[in-house]
């Protein structure tokens, strides 16, 4: 579930989420005309729309009709705005404006046409080693920026990364501000990409986002998930979240041939102990750039060789 706490009821057994049932050409309000439907979660519907105020195409997240008076949904809406409005980065989707008043509170984001990594895997399969490294570096740039501003994303996954130029990290609906390790009161996230501490009400840190990115890049390279899909109705937590007890299969054992340096970098993200993961997004980005330098693919390198990218 992309936008709130995990519901233990299997999705197939849940009733459909209530919808505004806005057809193409319908108005969200007088400033927004629906062009199409982009999906959504239990808390929001997401529409492709024409913004008459900005005079451009946009993506609009609208609180579902059954959640308009829900304090938790409204709190999440306000939290996402508070976080997103202070962020400006070329690899993050931008919040453009918002309307908190009923009947349809909404947020307007830039409309990204690029394919997500999840769609690429479904339609075309695995991503090449150089492209995976460069995509990883761009996402690490976004994560470094978030972490330096005391924000954790907490939902890095293939469906939240675009493959465009520039690639974008999407969806801040689960993002949280932090000042030191943050204790999870509820289980939030997308189960198969969550680190153990996020599965088990532990303390999340920037290393939690690095775990999720590692699981995402692993899947991008191999076409398979780093961890098994759990049973959402399981009574034991380890059965619901296999990464609590499973070790990810080494990439070299999946049949995918990658440089050893790249395998070490990605597998280090998937360590159960956060202290054994990379120290920071910058450290991991430098490792991925070193892989590109070893491959001698200059057109896909993130920065010119020898550039002092780390602060002194």
C-alpha positions in Angstrom: 0.0 0.0 0.0 1.8 3.1 -1.2 0.3 5.8 1.1 -0.4 4.6 4.6 0.1 1.9 7.3 -0.1 -1.6 6.0 -3.5 -3.3 6.1 -3.1 -6.9 7.2 -6.1 -7.9 5.1 -5.0 -9.4 1.7 -5.7 -6.9 -1.1 -7.8 -9.5 -3.0 -10.1 -9.7 0.0 -10.6 -6.0 0.5 -13.5 -4.1 -1.1 -12.5 -1.6 -3.8 -11.3 1.7 -2.6 -14.0 4.4 -2.9 -13.5 6.6 -6.0 -14.5 10.0 -7.1 -15.4 8.4 -10.4 -14.1 11.3 -12.4 -14.2 10.6 -16.1 -12.0 12.2 -18.8 -13.1 15.8 -19.1 -14.5 16.0 -15.6 -13.3 18.8 -13.2 -11.5 18.1 -9.9 -12.2 21.7 -9.3 -12.5 24.7 -11.6 -8.8 24.8 -12.1 -8.1 21.1 -12.9 -9.6 19.0 -15.8 -9.1 15.2 -15.8 -7.1 13.8 -18.7 -6.7 10.3 -17.3 -6.4 8.1 -14.2 -2.9 7.2 -13.0 -3.8 4.9 -10.1 -3.5 5.4 -6.4 -3.6 3.8 -3.0 -6.1 3.5 -0.1 -5.7 7.1 0.8 -5.4 8.9 -2.6 -6.6 8.7 -6.2 -4.0 10.0 -8.7 -5.1 11.7 -11.9 -3.4 13.0 -15.0 -4.9 16.5 -15.4 -4.7 19.8 -17.2 -4.0 22.6 -14.8 -5.7 25.8 -15.9 -3.8 27.8 -13.3 -0.3 26.6 -14.4 -1.5 26.0 -18.0 0.3 22.6 -18.2 -0.2 18.9 -17.7 0.1 17.8 -14.0 -0.4 14.8 -11.7 -2.9 15.3 -9.0 -3.2 13.3 -5.8 -6.8 13.7 -4.4 -7.8 12.3 -1.0 -10.4 9.6 -1.6 -14.0 10.5 -0.7 -14.2 8.2 2.3 -11.0 9.8 3.8 -11.8 13.5 3.5 -12.9 13.6 7.1 -10.3 11.1 8.4 -7.9 12.8 10.8 -5.1 10.3 9.9 -5.5 10.9 6.2 -5.6 14.7 6.7 -2.5 14.5 8.9 -0.6 12.5 6.3 -1.7 15.1 3.6 -0.4 17.9 5.8 2.8 16.1 6.6 3.5 15.3 2.9 3.0 19.0 1.9 5.2 20.2 4.8 8.0 17.9 3.6 7.6 18.3 -0.1 7.3 22.1 -0.2 10.8 22.6 1.2 12.5 20.2 -1.2 14.0 21.2 -4.6 16.2 18.7 -6.3 16.5 17.7 -10.0 16.0 14.0 -9.1 12.9 14.5 -7.0 9.4 15.0 -8.3 8.2 18.5 -7.5 5.2 19.6 -5.6 3.7 22.6 -7.5 0.7 23.6 -5.4 -2.1 22.2 -3.3 -5.6 22.8 -2.1 -6.5 21.6 1.4 -10.2 22.6 1.4 -13.1 20.2 0.8 -14.7 18.7 -1.0 -11.6 17.3 -2.7 -8.3 18.2 -1.0 -5.5 17.6 -3.5 -1.8 18.1 -4.2 -0.5 19.0 -7.7 2.8 17.5 -8.8 4.7 17.8 -12.0 3.6 15.2 -14.5 6.4 12.8 -15.3 6.1 10.9 -18.5 9.1 8.7 -18.1 8.7 5.0 -17.5 9.3 3.7 -14.0 11.9 1.0 -13.3 9.0 -1.3 -12.3 7.3 -0.8 -15.7 10.7 -1.2 -17.5 11.2 -4.6 -15.7 7.7 -5.7 -16.6 7.9 -4.6 -20.3 11.6 -4.9 -21.2 13.3 -6.9 -18.5 16.6 -6.2 -16.7 18.6 -3.0 -16.9 22.2 -2.9 -18.1 25.1 -2.6 -15.6 26.1 0.9 -16.6 22.5 2.2 -16.6 21.9 0.6 -13.3 24.9 2.3 -11.8 24.0 5.7 -13.2 20.3 5.3 -12.0 21.6 4.3 -8.6 23.9 7.3 -8.4 21.0 9.7 -9.4 18.8 8.1 -6.7 21.5 8.4 -4.2 21.9 12.0 -5.1 18.2 12.5 -4.2 18.5 10.4 -1.0 21.6 12.3 0.1 19.7 15.6 -0.4 16.7 14.2 1.6 18.9 12.8 4.4 20.9 16.1 4.6 17.5 17.8 5.2 16.5 15.3 7.9 14.0 13.4 5.7 13.7 9.7 5.2 11.8 8.4 2.1 10.8 5.0 3.5 9.3 3.7 0.2 12.2 3.4 -2.3 11.1 0.7 -4.8 11.0 0.1 -8.6 7.6 1.7 -9.0 8.9 4.9 -7.3 11.9 5.4 -9.6 11.6 6.7 -13.1 14.1 5.9 -15.9 14.0 9.3 -17.6 16.6 12.0 -18.0 16.9 13.1 -15.3 15.5 10.1 -13.4 13.2 10.9 -10.6 12.5 9.6 -7.1 8.7 9.7 -6.7 6.1 9.6 -3.9 6.8 11.3 -0.6 3.6 10.0 1.0 5.5 7.9 3.6 8.4 10.3 4.1 9.2 11.3 7.7 11.3 14.0 9.2 13.9 12.7 11.7 16.4 13.9 14.2 18.5 10.8 14.9 17.1 7.3 14.7 13.4 7.3 14.3 11.3 4.7 16.1 8.5 3.2 14.0 5.2 3.1 15.7 3.4 1.4 12.8 4.5 -0.8 9.9 4.6 1.4 6.7 6.2 0.7 3.3 6.1 -1.8 0.5 6.9 -5.2 2.2 9.4 -6.8 -0.1 11.7 -3.7 -0.2 11.6 -2.8 3.5 14.6 -3.3 5.7 14.2 -5.5 8.8 14.0 -2.5 11.2 11.1 -1.1 9.1 9.3 -4.5 9.2 9.6 -4.9 12.9 8.8 -1.5 14.5 12.5 -0.7 15.0 14.6 2.4 14.5 14.9 3.7 10.9 17.8 5.8 9.7 19.3 6.8 6.3 20.6 3.2 6.1 17.0 2.1 5.9 16.6 3.9 2.6 19.9 2.4 1.4 18.6 -1.1 2.1 15.5 -0.3 0.0 17.5 1.1 -2.9 19.8 -1.9 -2.7 16.8 -4.2 -3.1 15.6 -2.1 -6.0 18.9 -2.1 -7.9 19.3 -5.9 -7.2 16.0 -6.4 -8.9 16.9 -4.0 -11.7 20.0 -6.0 -12.5 18.7 -9.5 -12.1 14.9 -9.2 -12.8 14.2 -11.0 -9.5 13.3 -9.8 -6.1 16.1 -9.8 -3.5 13.7 -11.4 -0.9 10.7 -13.7 -1.0 7.2 -12.2 -1.0 5.7 -12.8 2.5 2.2 -13.9 3.4 0.2 -10.8 4.4 -2.1 -12.8 6.6 0.7 -14.7 8.4 0.5 -14.9 12.1 4.4 -14.9 12.5 6.2 -11.8 11.5 9.0 -13.7 9.8 6.5 -15.3 7.5 5.0 -11.9 6.6 8.4 -10.3 6.1 11.0 -13.0 5.0 13.9 -10.5 5.0 13.8 -10.8 8.8 15.3 -14.2 8.5 16.3 -14.6 4.8 19.6 -13.7 3.3 19.5 -12.3 -0.2 21.1 -14.7 -2.8 24.4 -13.3 -4.1 23.9 -11.6 -7.5 26.5 -13.9 -9.0 24.4 -16.9 -8.0 21.4 -15.7 -9.9 22.9 -16.2 -13.3 23.5 -12.4 -13.7 27.2 -11.6 -14.4 28.2 -8.3 -12.8 31.6 -6.8 -11.7 32.5 -7.9 -8.2 32.8 -4.4 -7.0 29.1 -3.7 -8.0 28.0 -6.9 -6.4 29.7 -6.0 -3.1 28.2 -2.6 -3.1 24.6 -3.8 -3.6 24.9 -6.7 -1.3 26.3 -4.5 1.4 23.0 -2.5 1.3 21.1 -5.7 2.1 22.8 -6.4 5.4 20.4 -7.0 8.2 22.5 -4.9 10.6 22.2 -1.2 9.5 25.7 -0.6 10.8 27.1 -3.0 8.2 25.5 -1.1 5.3 27.2 1.9 3.6 27.7 4.8 5.9 26.0 7.3 3.6 24.4 7.8 0.2 27.6 9.5 -0.9 29.7 6.6 0.0 27.6 4.2 -2.1 27.4 6.7 -5.0 31.2 6.9 -5.1 31.4 3.1 -5.2 28.9 2.9 -8.1 30.9 5.6 -10.0 34.1 3.6 -9.5 32.3 0.7 -11.2 31.5 3.0 -14.2 35.1 4.2 -14.3 36.3 0.5 -14.4 33.9 -0.2 -17.2 35.3 2.9 -19.1 31.8 4.1 -20.2 32.5 7.9 -20.1 29.1 8.9 -21.6 27.3 7.3 -18.6 29.5 8.6 -15.8 27.9 10.8 -13.2 30.8 13.2 -13.0 34.1 13.8 -14.8 36.9 11.6 -13.5 38.9 13.2 -10.8 36.2 15.6 -9.7 36.4 16.2 -5.9 32.7 15.4 -5.3 32.9 14.8 -1.5 33.1 17.9 0.8 36.5 18.4 2.4 
